[in-house]
Amino acid sequence: MKTSGRRWCWCFLSLFTLACGGARSSRPDSPSPMPGPLPASPPTVPVAPTSEARSFKYAPGIVTYRIARSAAIEGSGPDSVRRREISTNATHEVLTLDSTERGTDFTVVVDTFATTTQGLIGPVQPIQLPIQSSGSLVDNTVTINSQTESEKCSTVSSMLVTDINNLLVAFPAQLSSGVVWKDSTDVKGCQAGVPTSVHTIRSFVVQGQGTYEGRPVLLIMRADTTRAEGEGGLQQHRVSIHATGTGTAVYYLDTTVGRIRHLTVDQILNLSLETLTGQFQFNQDSKQDFRIVP
């Protein structure tokens, strides 16, 4: 494949891996006790077992997050030459929560978006801000309001949907050390004009209590399994995408004020991109860090 073809290939993969996520979460399975944690990235604070059951409920109001993302993509194409590309991204997002008789309504606005890349990916096209999304958390289900076709194919909108899915979780009524539950997410959208479908199964476990930035927090660990498919046209090339991967996450819940203080998400994906000129194999390691802004 020529350099220009390799460039759009890397560019697409950088957008896909940063924006890969779900828009709708299903009802979680019933929580149950479990001896020991699920495999996940270790928390950055000391953790002790909870002495009593706690509850977490999202408090109404406005909360702001600064989110940093990075994706390292390594792979090769028909020429068998291995390459490594890096893309980093940072956003500033304002989440507004409203309590209703049904549950919780939300609106999220992205007012800052900055991306830096290395290698063949090249410069990123300018993004018109702000970008907004809304929906509800009702009966343990997160629903995103209908999007236009242009919104579905927007890289920032796709990232925003992923962030909503990470930040709004249907937690069980009682949380104590060892309690586990599962849910799943599904989303149909598009990346860089290519329709995609992503399915993720998530397993949660209450790890214990700790202190984060001087405040008591409850730590929840998450393990993910993800499968993604896509097919469509990209810059006059017909492409087919297949991806499988695993991930982990750590939630720092402030149960006193009903806020997620900190969230880290790690994901490893194995991706296959098929075109008329051949097949490309990629491995991608991405990280996301959500920090509440005072």
VMD Tcl script that draws the C-alpha trace (Angstrom):
set ca {
  {0.00 0.00 0.00}
  {1.29 3.49 -0.83}
  {2.21 5.97 1.89}
  {-1.07 7.88 1.50}
  {-3.00 4.63 1.90}
  {-1.02 3.67 4.97}
  {-1.68 7.11 6.41}
  {-5.47 6.90 6.21}
  {-5.23 3.36 7.56}
  {-3.31 4.50 10.65}
  {-5.52 7.57 11.01}
  {-8.66 5.43 11.00}
  {-7.24 3.02 13.56}
  {-6.24 5.88 15.87}
  {-9.78 7.27 15.75}
  {-11.39 3.86 16.14}
  {-9.35 2.78 19.15}
  {-9.79 6.07 21.02}
  {-13.53 6.15 20.35}
  {-14.33 2.45 20.80}
  {-17.09 2.04 23.40}
  {-20.79 1.49 24.09}
  {-23.84 3.73 24.07}
  {-26.42 1.63 25.87}
  {-25.92 -0.55 28.92}
  {-28.14 -3.48 29.81}
  {-29.65 -4.34 33.18}
  {-26.92 -5.76 35.43}
  {-27.03 -9.26 36.85}
  {-27.87 -9.58 40.53}
  {-24.87 -8.79 42.74}
  {-23.32 -11.61 44.76}
  {-20.39 -12.06 47.13}
  {-17.14 -13.31 45.67}
  {-13.90 -14.29 47.45}
  {-11.09 -12.17 46.02}
  {-10.97 -9.53 43.27}
  {-11.39 -9.87 39.54}
  {-8.17 -9.36 37.54}
  {-7.73 -5.63 37.02}
  {-5.19 -2.84 37.20}
  {-4.17 -2.25 40.83}
  {-5.58 0.89 42.46}
  {-3.20 3.73 43.23}
  {-4.27 4.01 46.89}
  {-4.15 1.49 49.77}
  {-7.38 -0.51 50.04}
  {-9.02 -2.04 53.11}
  {-12.16 -4.23 53.27}
  {-15.36 -2.30 53.92}
  {-16.68 -2.75 57.44}
  {-20.30 -2.24 56.38}
  {-22.43 -2.09 53.24}
  {-22.62 1.27 51.51}
  {-24.81 2.72 48.80}
  {-23.95 5.02 45.91}
  {-26.41 7.31 44.17}
  {-25.52 9.97 41.61}
  {-26.23 13.37 43.13}
  {-28.00 16.00 40.98}
  {-25.95 18.97 39.87}
  {-22.99 19.83 37.66}
  {-19.69 17.96 37.71}
  {-16.71 18.60 35.45}
  {-14.09 16.07 34.33}
  {-10.71 16.41 32.66}
  {-10.08 13.28 30.59}
  {-6.70 12.21 29.18}
  {-6.41 9.38 26.65}
  {-3.51 7.69 24.92}
  {-3.35 4.91 22.33}
  {-0.23 3.11 21.09}
  {-0.92 1.19 17.87}
  {1.53 -1.32 16.44}
  {1.06 -3.48 13.38}
  {1.95 -4.39 9.82}
  {0.34 -4.72 6.42}
  {0.99 -6.65 3.21}
  {4.53 -5.23 3.06}
  {5.30 -6.97 6.42}
  {6.92 -3.80 7.75}
  {5.97 -3.24 11.40}
  {5.16 0.29 12.49}
  {4.18 1.94 15.74}
  {2.01 5.02 16.04}
  {0.95 7.02 19.10}
  {-2.10 9.23 19.54}
  {-2.99 11.22 22.66}
  {-6.14 13.14 23.39}
  {-7.49 15.39 26.13}
  {-11.03 16.68 26.67}
  {-12.82 18.86 29.19}
  {-16.40 17.73 29.77}
  {-19.27 19.14 31.83}
  {-21.82 16.60 33.12}
  {-25.20 17.83 34.36}
  {-27.36 15.38 36.33}
  {-31.07 15.80 37.18}
  {-33.06 13.46 39.43}
  {-36.49 12.50 38.10}
  {-39.28 10.15 39.16}
  {-37.96 7.65 36.62}
  {-34.28 7.90 37.54}
  {-31.56 10.32 36.38}
  {-31.44 12.50 33.27}
  {-28.08 13.76 32.06}
  {-26.47 16.16 29.62}
  {-22.77 16.14 28.74}
  {-20.96 18.93 26.89}
  {-17.45 18.74 25.46}
  {-15.99 22.25 25.39}
  {-12.30 21.37 24.91}
  {-10.77 18.78 22.57}
  {-7.07 18.44 21.78}
  {-5.26 15.61 19.99}
  {-1.58 15.05 19.24}
  {-0.26 12.26 17.00}
  {3.04 10.85 15.80}
  {4.17 9.17 12.59}
  {1.92 8.39 9.64}
  {-1.29 9.41 11.40}
  {-0.61 13.04 10.54}
  {-2.50 16.14 11.69}
  {-6.05 15.90 13.01}
  {-8.83 17.87 11.34}
  {-10.22 20.83 13.34}
  {-13.24 20.06 15.54}
  {-16.14 22.48 15.95}
  {-17.05 22.80 19.63}
  {-19.03 22.54 21.86}
  {-20.52 19.09 21.26}
  {-23.38 17.86 23.42}
  {-25.12 14.58 24.20}
  {-27.98 13.70 26.54}
  {-29.95 10.75 27.83}
  {-31.09 8.98 30.98}
  {-30.21 6.32 33.52}
  {-33.50 4.54 34.24}
  {-34.15 1.05 35.63}
  {-30.45 0.21 35.54}
  {-30.22 1.11 31.85}
  {-28.25 3.96 30.30}
  {-29.90 5.32 27.16}
  {-28.44 7.94 24.82}
  {-30.96 10.16 23.05}
  {-31.21 9.78 19.27}
  {-28.30 11.17 17.29}
  {-28.20 12.46 13.74}
  {-26.11 10.58 11.17}
  {-23.45 13.30 11.26}
  {-23.28 13.05 15.07}
  {-22.93 9.26 14.93}
  {-20.00 9.63 12.55}
  {-18.29 12.33 14.61}
  {-15.12 11.22 16.37}
  {-15.79 13.53 19.32}
  {-19.40 12.33 19.63}
  {-18.21 8.73 19.65}
  {-15.71 9.49 22.39}
  {-18.38 11.32 24.34}
  {-20.74 8.33 24.17}
  {-17.91 6.13 25.46}
  {-17.26 8.54 28.33}
  {-20.95 8.55 29.30}
  {-20.94 4.78 29.33}
  {-17.90 4.78 31.63}
  {-19.12 7.48 34.00}
  {-22.76 6.37 34.38}
  {-23.00 2.88 35.84}
  {-25.99 1.11 37.41}
  {-24.47 0.23 40.80}
  {-26.23 -2.29 43.09}
  {-28.19 -0.89 46.03}
  {-25.71 -2.30 48.58}
  {-21.95 -2.23 48.07}
  {-19.58 -4.16 50.33}
  {-16.24 -5.90 49.83}
  {-16.49 -8.89 47.49}
  {-19.85 -8.02 45.91}
  {-19.78 -8.63 42.14}
  {-22.15 -7.99 39.25}
  {-22.11 -7.88 35.45}
  {-23.62 -5.81 32.66}
  {-23.06 -5.34 28.94}
  {-22.96 -2.49 26.45}
  {-23.88 -2.34 22.77}
  {-23.45 0.47 20.30}
  {-24.00 0.86 16.57}
  {-22.34 3.91 15.10}
  {-19.54 4.72 12.71}
  {-15.90 5.73 12.83}
  {-14.52 7.99 10.10}
  {-17.59 7.14 8.00}
  {-17.36 3.35 8.49}
  {-20.38 1.76 10.27}
  {-19.30 -0.15 13.37}
  {-20.87 -2.30 16.07}
  {-19.25 -2.81 19.48}
  {-20.32 -5.24 22.20}
  {-18.69 -5.26 25.65}
  {-19.30 -7.51 28.65}
  {-18.26 -5.92 31.95}
  {-17.66 -7.59 35.33}
  {-17.46 -5.49 38.51}
  {-16.23 -6.23 42.03}
  {-16.18 -4.06 45.15}
  {-12.54 -4.01 46.21}
  {-12.75 -2.04 49.45}
  {-12.35 1.43 50.93}
  {-9.49 3.88 50.75}
  {-8.61 7.57 50.64}
  {-8.17 9.64 47.48}
  {-6.91 13.23 47.68}
  {-7.86 13.35 51.34}
  {-11.41 12.05 50.87}
  {-12.75 8.58 51.73}
  {-13.63 6.56 48.63}
  {-15.01 3.15 47.75}
  {-12.99 1.33 45.08}
  {-14.72 -0.70 42.37}
  {-12.70 -2.78 39.90}
  {-13.97 -3.75 36.44}
  {-12.88 -6.33 33.86}
  {-14.07 -6.07 30.22}
  {-14.31 -8.28 27.14}
  {-14.95 -6.43 23.88}
  {-15.81 -7.44 20.31}
  {-16.17 -4.96 17.45}
  {-17.13 -5.29 13.78}
  {-17.36 -2.77 10.97}
  {-17.64 -2.55 7.21}
  {-17.89 0.32 4.76}
  {-16.07 2.73 2.50}
  {-13.15 4.91 3.59}
  {-11.50 7.31 1.16}
  {-12.61 5.20 -1.83}
  {-11.34 2.03 -0.13}
  {-13.65 -0.79 0.95}
  {-12.68 -1.85 4.47}
  {-13.76 -4.52 6.92}
  {-12.83 -4.29 10.61}
  {-12.74 -7.03 13.24}
  {-11.51 -6.44 16.79}
  {-11.40 -8.34 20.05}
  {-9.94 -7.20 23.32}
  {-9.89 -7.07 27.07}
  {-9.80 -4.18 29.52}
  {-9.76 -3.16 33.15}
  {-10.99 -0.14 35.09}
  {-10.84 1.23 38.64}
  {-13.59 3.50 40.04}
  {-13.03 5.79 43.04}
  {-16.53 6.46 44.41}
  {-17.23 9.27 46.86}
  {-20.41 7.84 48.39}
  {-20.88 10.89 50.63}
  {-21.48 13.34 47.78}
  {-22.53 10.92 45.03}
  {-19.58 11.52 42.69}
  {-16.98 9.45 40.84}
  {-13.78 11.16 41.96}
  {-11.40 9.30 39.69}
  {-11.61 6.61 37.02}
  {-8.87 4.81 35.11}
  {-9.55 2.57 32.10}
  {-7.03 0.34 30.29}
  {-7.76 -1.65 27.14}
  {-5.86 -4.00 24.82}
  {-7.32 -4.65 21.37}
  {-6.32 -6.99 18.54}
  {-7.55 -5.51 15.29}
  {-7.76 -6.79 11.73}
  {-8.37 -4.35 8.88}
  {-9.08 -5.88 5.46}
  {-8.98 -3.93 2.20}
  {-8.81 -4.85 -1.48}
  {-5.03 -4.51 -1.27}
  {-4.59 -6.91 1.63}
  {-5.00 -7.45 5.35}
  {-3.51 -5.39 8.16}
  {-3.02 -6.66 11.72}
  {-2.77 -4.28 14.67}
  {-2.26 -4.44 18.42}
  {-3.42 -1.44 20.40}
  {-2.90 -0.47 24.02}
  {-5.00 2.46 25.23}
  {-5.42 4.24 28.55}
  {-8.00 6.73 29.81}
  {-7.83 8.83 32.98}
  {-10.90 10.69 34.31}
  {-10.24 13.30 37.00}
  {-12.89 15.43 38.61}
  {-12.23 19.18 38.39}
  {-12.95 21.03 41.67}
}
mol new
graphics top color blue
foreach p $ca { graphics top sphere $p radius 0.5 }
foreach p [lrange $ca 0 end-1] q [lrange $ca 1 end] { graphics top cylinder $p $q radius 0.2 }
display resetview
